[in-house]
Amino acid sequence: MTKKNCLNCGKVLTDNYCSHCGQKADTHRITFKNFVSHDVLHGMLHFDAGMLFTAKQALRRPGKAALDYISGKRKPYYNVFYLTLITIGLILFFRHFSEQLDSEPVTATKPQLNHASKALNDLFSQKSKIIIFLFVPLAALNSWLLFKRKKLNLSEHAIIAGMVLLGMLLISAFGNLFFYFDLSFPFSRAFASTMSYLVTILVVVQIGYGHINAFYQDYTRWGIAVRIALFYALLVLEIVVLFLIAFGVVSNWKFGSVNVSPF
């Protein structure tokens, strides 16, 4: 350490980082070599290690990881909701890019959509991030109602739901990346269909797995199984109700046939 005071806030330095604002003590003079090698290249290539750690935890132990975060072990974790937005962006990028390269655009297969179907498709595509994030309050409410023994508040249940959602989106992102390679190395129809079903099943299973991982120590096997079944039932009911409301609004409450291809 060559300086006695932090150049950012002026506080006395006692370590390699300022205890007041967190800036490094060894700030250096900007030179061309340093600017190119550190500021430019480091800024372009730097990848927060917390992203990989958080992604790994969201897939392997989402419930336990969320409980660790809630209990105060937050240093190793990247912001779950920021990482969720990044993952959503990757999914949309893969889908858009694959559609651009695909010889049969998706829009060519849907000329017969009625007005309500088109309105719903527009709603899903334009508000996809908001719709995806609806999982968090719904799942948080359901787990708060069903898993009382942990004595967590609604916001803490939202952290668990956010970690589970991140795991679901990561699985979906891997699935989209996998099918992106189909453009260069075409899969058989049976294999592609099997992989599509597998990814969907894994996404759905991740919901139950995440909550079992968080709460299995508080209940018997029968108790956790019943609660997980009720959790899925409530989630399906809530999704159906929200879909009916959205369909009612766009169709002026004249329910009829609908053909929807969201996201």
C-alpha positions in Angstrom: 0.0 0.0 0.0 1.5 3.3 -1.1 -1.2 5.7 -0.1 -2.5 6.5 3.4 -5.9 7.7 2.3 -8.5 6.4 -0.2 -8.4 8.4 -3.4 -12.2 7.9 -3.8 -13.6 8.9 -0.4 -10.6 10.1 1.5 -10.9 7.7 4.4 -7.7 6.3 6.1 -6.6 3.0 4.5 -5.9 0.1 6.8 -5.9 -2.8 4.2 -5.8 -3.6 0.5 -9.4 -2.2 0.2 -11.0 0.9 1.7 -13.2 -0.2 4.6 -15.6 2.7 3.8 -16.3 2.5 0.0 -14.5 -0.7 -1.0 -12.2 0.7 -3.6 -8.8 -0.9 -4.0 -5.9 0.8 -2.2 -3.4 0.3 -5.0 -5.1 2.6 -7.6 -2.6 3.2 -10.4 -1.9 6.0 -12.8 -3.5 5.4 -16.2 -1.0 4.8 -19.0 -1.6 3.6 -22.5 -0.3 0.1 -21.7 -2.3 -0.2 -18.5 -5.4 1.2 -20.2 -5.3 -1.4 -23.0 -4.2 -4.4 -20.9 -6.4 -3.8 -17.9 -9.2 -1.4 -18.4 -10.2 -2.3 -22.0 -9.4 -6.1 -22.2 -10.3 -6.8 -18.6 -13.6 -4.9 -19.0 -14.4 -6.8 -22.2 -13.4 -10.3 -21.0 -14.1 -10.2 -17.3 -16.7 -12.7 -16.3 -17.9 -12.6 -12.7 -17.1 -16.0 -11.1 -20.3 -15.5 -9.0 -22.3 -16.1 -12.2 -21.0 -19.6 -12.7 -21.3 -20.4 -9.0 -24.9 -19.2 -8.8 -25.8 -21.0 -12.1 -24.3 -24.2 -10.7 -26.1 -23.9 -7.4 -29.4 -23.1 -9.2 -29.2 -26.4 -11.0 -27.7 -28.7 -8.3 -29.2 -27.4 -5.1 -31.6 -24.6 -5.7 -33.5 -24.8 -2.5 -30.4 -25.1 -0.3 -28.7 -22.4 -2.1 -31.6 -20.0 -1.7 -31.7 -20.9 2.1 -28.0 -20.2 2.3 -28.6 -16.8 0.7 -31.5 -16.0 3.0 -29.4 -17.0 6.0 -26.8 -14.4 5.1 -24.2 -16.4 3.0 -24.4 -13.9 0.0 -20.8 -13.2 -0.9 -20.3 -16.1 -3.4 -23.6 -15.4 -5.2 -24.4 -13.2 -8.2 -27.7 -11.4 -8.1 -30.2 -14.1 -9.0 -32.6 -11.8 -10.7 -29.9 -10.1 -12.8 -28.7 -13.5 -13.9 -32.2 -14.5 -14.7 -32.6 -11.5 -17.0 -29.3 -12.5 -18.7 -30.5 -16.0 -19.2 -33.8 -14.8 -20.6 -31.8 -12.7 -23.0 -29.7 -15.7 -24.1 -32.9 -17.8 -24.7 -34.5 -15.0 -26.8 -31.2 -14.6 -28.7 -30.9 -18.3 -29.5 -34.5 -18.5 -30.6 -34.4 -15.4 -32.8 -31.1 -16.3 -34.3 -32.2 -19.9 -35.1 -35.4 -18.6 -36.7 -33.3 -16.2 -38.9 -31.2 -19.1 -40.1 -34.1 -21.6 -40.4 -35.3 -22.1 -44.0 -38.9 -22.3 -42.7 -39.7 -19.2 -40.5 -42.2 -19.8 -37.7 -44.5 -17.1 -39.0 -45.1 -19.0 -42.2 -46.8 -21.8 -40.3 -49.4 -19.5 -38.6 -51.3 -17.6 -41.3 -54.7 -18.8 -40.0 -54.5 -17.1 -36.6 -57.7 -15.4 -35.6 -57.7 -11.9 -33.9 -57.7 -13.2 -30.3 -54.9 -15.7 -31.1 -52.8 -13.0 -32.7 -53.4 -10.6 -29.8 -52.3 -13.3 -27.3 -49.2 -14.1 -29.3 -48.3 -10.4 -29.4 -48.8 -10.2 -25.7 -46.7 -13.2 -24.9 -43.8 -12.1 -27.3 -43.8 -8.5 -26.2 -44.2 -9.1 -22.4 -42.3 -12.4 -22.2 -40.0 -11.2 -19.4 -42.9 -10.0 -17.3 -44.8 -13.3 -17.9 -41.8 -15.4 -16.9 -41.3 -13.4 -13.8 -44.9 -14.0 -12.8 -43.7 -17.4 -11.7 -41.9 -15.8 -8.7 -44.9 -14.3 -6.9 -47.1 -17.3 -7.7 -44.6 -19.8 -6.5 -43.7 -17.7 -3.5 -47.3 -17.5 -2.5 -47.8 -21.2 -2.9 -44.7 -22.2 -1.0 -45.6 -19.7 1.8 -49.0 -21.3 2.1 -47.8 -24.9 2.0 -44.4 -24.8 3.8 -45.0 -23.0 7.1 -42.5 -24.9 9.3 -39.5 -23.0 7.9 -41.1 -19.7 9.2 -40.0 -17.7 6.2 -41.7 -14.6 5.1 -43.2 -14.1 1.6 -40.1 -12.2 0.4 -37.8 -15.1 1.5 -40.1 -17.5 -0.4 -39.6 -15.3 -3.4 -35.8 -15.8 -3.2 -36.4 -19.6 -3.3 -38.8 -19.1 -6.3 -36.2 -16.9 -8.0 -33.5 -19.5 -7.6 -35.8 -22.3 -8.9 -36.8 -20.1 -11.9 -33.1 -19.5 -12.7 -32.6 -23.3 -12.8 -35.6 -23.7 -15.1 -34.4 -21.0 -17.4 -30.8 -22.5 -17.5 -32.3 -25.9 -18.5 -34.3 -24.1 -21.2 -31.3 -22.2 -22.4 -29.3 -25.4 -22.8 -32.2 -26.9 -24.7 -32.3 -23.9 -27.0 -28.6 -24.1 -27.6 -28.9 -27.8 -28.3 -31.6 -27.2 -30.9 -29.5 -24.4 -32.4 -27.0 -27.1 -33.5 -29.8 -28.8 -35.4 -29.4 -26.1 -38.0 -25.9 -27.3 -38.8 -26.2 -31.0 -37.9 -29.9 -31.9 -38.4 -31.3 -34.4 -36.0 -33.8 -37.0 -36.8 -37.4 -36.0 -36.1 -37.8 -38.7 -33.5 -34.6 -37.6 -31.7 -35.5 -33.9 -31.8 -39.0 -34.7 -30.5 -37.6 -36.8 -27.6 -35.1 -34.0 -26.6 -37.9 -31.4 -26.7 -40.0 -33.5 -24.4 -37.0 -34.2 -22.1 -36.2 -30.5 -21.7 -39.8 -29.7 -21.0 -40.0 -32.5 -18.4 -36.7 -31.3 -16.7 -38.1 -27.8 -16.5 -41.3 -29.0 -14.8 -39.4 -31.3 -12.5 -37.0 -28.5 -11.5 -39.9 -26.8 -9.8 -40.6 -29.7 -7.5 -37.0 -30.6 -7.0 -36.1 -27.0 -5.9 -38.8 -27.0 -3.2 -38.0 -30.5 -2.1 -34.4 -29.5 -1.8 -35.4 -26.5 0.4 -38.0 -28.1 2.7 -37.5 -31.9 2.8 -35.9 -31.8 6.2 -39.0 -30.2 7.8 -41.5 -32.9 6.6 -41.9 -36.6 6.3 -41.7 -38.1 2.8 -45.5 -38.3 2.7 -45.8 -34.8 3.9 -43.4 -33.3 1.4 -45.0 -35.4 -1.5 -48.5 -34.1 -0.7 -47.3 -30.5 -0.5 -45.4 -30.7 -3.8 -48.5 -32.2 -5.5 -50.6 -29.3 -4.1 -48.0 -26.9 -5.2 -48.2 -28.1 -8.8 -52.0 -28.1 -8.6 -52.2 -24.5 -7.3 -49.7 -23.4 -10.0 -51.6 -25.0 -12.8 -54.9 -23.4 -11.5 -53.3 -20.0 -11.2 -51.9 -20.2 -14.7 -55.2 -21.3 -16.2 -57.0 -18.4 -14.4 -54.5 -15.9 -15.6 -54.7 -17.3 -19.2 -58.5 -17.1 -19.1 -58.3 -13.5 -17.9 -55.8 -12.5 -20.6 -57.9 -14.4 -23.3 -61.1 -12.7 -22.0 -59.5 -9.3 -22.3 -58.1 -9.7 -25.8 -61.3 -11.4 -27.1 -63.7 -9.0 -25.4 -64.9 -11.9 -23.3 -66.1 -13.8 -26.3 -64.4 -17.2 -25.8 -63.8 -19.3 -28.8 -61.0 -21.2 -30.6 -57.5 -20.0 -29.9 -54.1 -21.0 -31.3 -51.2 -19.7 -29.3 -47.5 -20.1 -29.8 -45.9 -18.1 -26.9 -42.3 -16.9 -26.8 
